[in-house]
């Protein structure tokens, strides 16, 4: 596995790969890798000639009071795991290389950001879209891989690729979970022992909501109340529990088509997000 730290190094290597006609799978991450990230690498390795993984804690997607400085970092460990999973290139640029002085242009996301996490993290997805535009131009991937644990991010990336006519296939991969159902996340390390026992209730609540929909419930408020009633039995505080069309992230008076049931729960030092995406039409046909 090649480890690169400078954008110019990466540009030269990518130019070589493209001249050889190789397909490139790209897995962007902020590091502190877990099984969810590695699953993306393994899938990308099966579907492409070359896999590029980036590790970059992007400062422009953190708002005031968020955990940029405290975000867990362990590059030596991450490099070992990335190589074992099948990454061919690990790109770990510095903020000064990715953001050279004052920016002339930044991406502003207009839709799919005023709900879920975007509602309380103003500007967050602008930072995500800006850094991904930079990465997409550097890596020039055939396919880009994103986990559906952050389904709102995947929806924003879908819009970015579509609106800017990027010749990239977005591959959204199902959430990887612990045995008890908790979505794998770098922030799980912040949970106390008691909170770690309670956290799987988030997914159980979403599953119960999904079962209601599967059984024919079409009123969003009824489904959301079921989810919140279950989560309120934990010590976590519900930030949101919401239902929207997916990937448009628009409200529905009556549930139909593909929808996302999502929630965010704040524990003492960790804010956990999770979701279930449900294709109602597909369920009704089966």
Secondary structure, DSSP 8 states (H G I E B T S, - for coil): -EEE-SHHHHHHHHHHHHHTT--EEEEEE-SS--HHHHHHHHHHHHH-SEEEEEE---GGG--TTSSTTTS---HHHHHHHHHHHT-SEEE---HHHHS-SS-S------SS-SSHHHHHSTTHHHHHHHHHHHHHHHH--SEEEEEGGGHHHHHHHHHHHHHTT---EEEEE---B-TTS-B--GGGGG--HHHHHHHTHHHHHHHHHHHHHHTT---HHHHHHHHHHHHTTSSSEEEEEEEEETTT----SS--SEEEEEEEEE-SS-EEEEEEEEEHHHHHH-
